[in-house]
Amino acid sequence: MIGFDFEYYKPNTVDQAVKLFNDLDSSGKAAIYYGGGSEFISMARVNTVYADAVIDIKEIEECNQYKMVGNDLVIGAGVTLTEIAEGDLFPPLTKAVKRIADHTMQGKITIGGNICGTIIYREAVLPFLVSDSRIVLANKYGQREELLRSIFDERLKLNKGEMVVKIIIPGEFLSLPYMHVKRTKNETIDYPLISMVALKNKGKIHMAFSGLGDYPFRSHNLEKFLNSDMFSKEEKIQQAVNSIENKINDSLSGSKEYKKFMLCNVLNTVLEDL
Amino acid sequence: MAYKSQIGTTITRKDAWDKVTGNAKYTGDFHFNESLHARVLTSPYAHARIKKIDTTKAENSKGIRTVITGNFSDILVGSMIADRPPIAKDKVRYFGEVVALVVADKEDEAQAAVELIKVEYEPLPVVNSIKDAIKENATLVHENFDSYAIPSKEVHHVANSNISNHVKIRKGNIENAWQTSDVIVEYEFNMPQADHLAMETRNAKCQISPDGTVDIYTSTQAPFGVKEQISTDYGIPEGKVVVHTPLVGGGFGGKASAAVEFLAYLASLAVGGKMVTIANTREEDISTSPSKLGAEGKVKLGATKDGKITGLECIYYINSGAYANTAPNMARAAATDCSGPYNIENIYCDSYCVYTNHTYATSFRGFGHGISTFGIEMAMHKLAKELGMDPLELRKINAIKEGDLSPTQSLMTLSNTGDLDKCISNLKNIMNWDAGNKITTDKGTIITKGVSCFWKTSSSPTDAGSGAVLICNKDGTINANFGVTEIGPGMKTTIAQIIAEKMKMDVNDIHVFMGVDTRITPKHWKTVASMSTFMVGNAAVSACEDLIRQIKEVASIALKCSAGDIEIENKRAFIKDDANQFVEFKDIAHGFKYKEGPSIHGELIGRGNYIAKHLLPLDFETGKGKSGVSWTVGAQGVEVEYNPEIHTYRLLRAITVIDVGKVINPKMAKGVIMGGMNMGFGLATREELVYDENAILEDTSIRTYKVMHFGEQPEYIVHFVETPQIDAPFGARGIGEHGILGIPAAFTDAIQQATGKEFHKIPILPEMIWKTVTGGKQ
């Protein structure tokens, strides 16, 4: 039960959606873009999120694409995790989204919603951080396309009123060797203690994490140590862990020290097997 | 057609079709258009003085009928110690405690108004653990304890302390025991609070009619308890309080005493008796309504070198949280059965119930026995290791048997306890015990087997009773009405089977009233303590005997013979030595009509009752007394696969062998044992209420409070031993809670063997294993 009333809009185009946002905003209303609703509904019922209006983007065709366009894979912001996994067009993404929430929720949660959400883990972003994925954003001034990781710092840096339209994964990243590891406190379905996606591109390992701290990240420092020729495996792991030490914290999932233990183990697996 | 026995056979539950089609109705499914709705504001502090509550804005909010605070009523509630204001007054004692209640036309309007209430608090030092509670000069959670009414005669409060109850067991001479011991072990443990997490969150409706009748619709295990509590606490004649309970979506003890019912009553009273609905969110069900108790304990066990236990000394601290509720009685229950199912001649036990600034606790599956079982069983493992003895052999040597005395000095018989030795033998066979307990696999994982025994009695009041009424349909079938609530295990069906068996008719001809209505249903104390089959079954048997007597009386007239000549079977009464002379039940159910027209007798109505016999309160100095009519014993085994590289584990197999006396419905009985085992794994591996340094509950939702999920369970094997309990219906013992009891100890034993380390706290999470094995280093 949600203790406040809100308006609900379901536009058919990106232009309509951003215009609606602008109009609502001009009339002093707090508006949000709305995907599957899982986060908004669950948080609104405990009053930790508020909106006067929600703009549902699921009827917008551009936000529903999930297909190859030329060499590249295009995924609309409104595509659900279940659809992504069933299509299985970008294997590390399939693996990552299949471990987010439970099967019922995966049918509701959208890729855009997971990446932009308030819940800090945003595990769907990891495969995009390790590839050169681009993101298409729109607001009243029009659309822009960016390298996703260039505007992802702790979370996606969106301008006011900006919505995610789609994500484009360049073809050359779709079939690279990869690894996905998710470890939890004790359950299959839970927030991550550590969630990791790694790709091997031209002999170099790219790696992004969630769960270790307050936000997902990719660390070039860490990759520098892992990809270095100067150290033994053990040294690489130790240097890599030290390089991101300040990003790791205690949480309900596990203590910082325990996360570091698991991180070492995960890095070891990546170095051995990828 | 020959009569076929209706017990010992799996019969589809009476509520099955409604449940699988979604037609089943729970309290929240009954909608009354006229009902108003209540929502509560809860405390963000664990311990604080309430300085000021400003409800002005909330009162002026849309659709609001009233806003009430602790000032609305001075009455304190609590069935053992009246220590709890249903709405906090002057101070709050736990995070999540109700501080104000809003009644509105609609639920969302009530919720919106809740956000507008402003409360000023002055934080107080928190009592955040048992250690905080019992230390010298501890902050008192209840500084005015002495002013409280104490309805229970068995509460022994320690003055000027947080100890609400102290229970002692003194049996034999403990000093002599230590002198004759070759080996002495000590084991300390800690079990945190947890949640019941029933699928249906607690919810109730209340209406007060112009004639003063208070109707309460609620999801409870204790409709009669709710009736009596509301009546006693608020001075309403008992007959004016009517409690209606349909199907209940799980209880596990969490619905065994009134909680939201008080709020529903106060809310209705505040709006002139209009009907008010209140329903917990999941978060409120975890943090506001009562939880499972926490405990710490220390067990010292001595034995001779051939494995005979000489003595047991133990101390338990039960964390009741902010209010006592039924926890003082659980402290007592842990003490009364502290020996486990073993014959120990010298026992010295102290059990304390303490207040803290945590969520208050209430009854939970196992009722204190989960604590004593874990303590004694882990100490038994340590003892076996110390003696170099097989842990099951040690248990066999000491297994309780006919002629032994319980810790409270009750005399044991095979009938009132069952055959533990046989349970252990069967467990050994099923587990392939002699093949060894530790295997390293090709993958480098380690598979180990852990074991535990258990026992439990009812810990019920000395006057706990039940009733049953049978009325007849014109077609000779029977309608049965009895006070057990259907909380999940299929009790209505079990009792129907007992009635069918006694009446020698088909169970499909026994129709049960699935709900409870306290104005028309005969009382059953509470649907708790694994006592429904035993107590209500006995009442039902007695009602059948009453009905059979009447059938024979009328049939003897119809068949022109004496009642002693009559036998019944398959809905007909016939002459024993000439079955061709009979009368059908349908022709006598509503009276017998002579062929000329005149009729006699009228409707047949069977009535029966049961009350526990020879129960005695405990003597405060020695603990001598009798806390239950019978015990149920059993043995459990767990197999785990441990990954020594990352310290995770998988649950492979779990086995329960239990002496049930007589199985009434095999599949339902297996189901209830498996459910218990699954909850046991929840407590052993993940469930825990986590409080931060200010006693703020951190895992208030099922996002972070984890229970066992489908697919994570091991293979479950349930095996029954049947040693009849003479005074039970067809010999059937209580089994409702027992599946949970030994699982935490058996699991911990398996992990200890896999890691070679001792564990002293559950749940055992991989991080804890990592820390224990490595010392917390990478």
Interface residues (C-beta under 8 A of the other chain):
Chain A: M1 I2 G3 F4 D5 R45 V46 N47 R183 K185 N186 E187 T188 I189 D190 Y191 V241 L252 G254 S255 E257 Y258 K260 F261 M262 C264 N265
Chain B: E107 D108 Q111 A112 V114 E115 T281 E283 E645 I646 T648 T685 R686 V690 E698 D699 S701 R703 T704 K706 H709 G711 E712 L765 P766 E767 W770 K771 T774 G776 K777 Q778
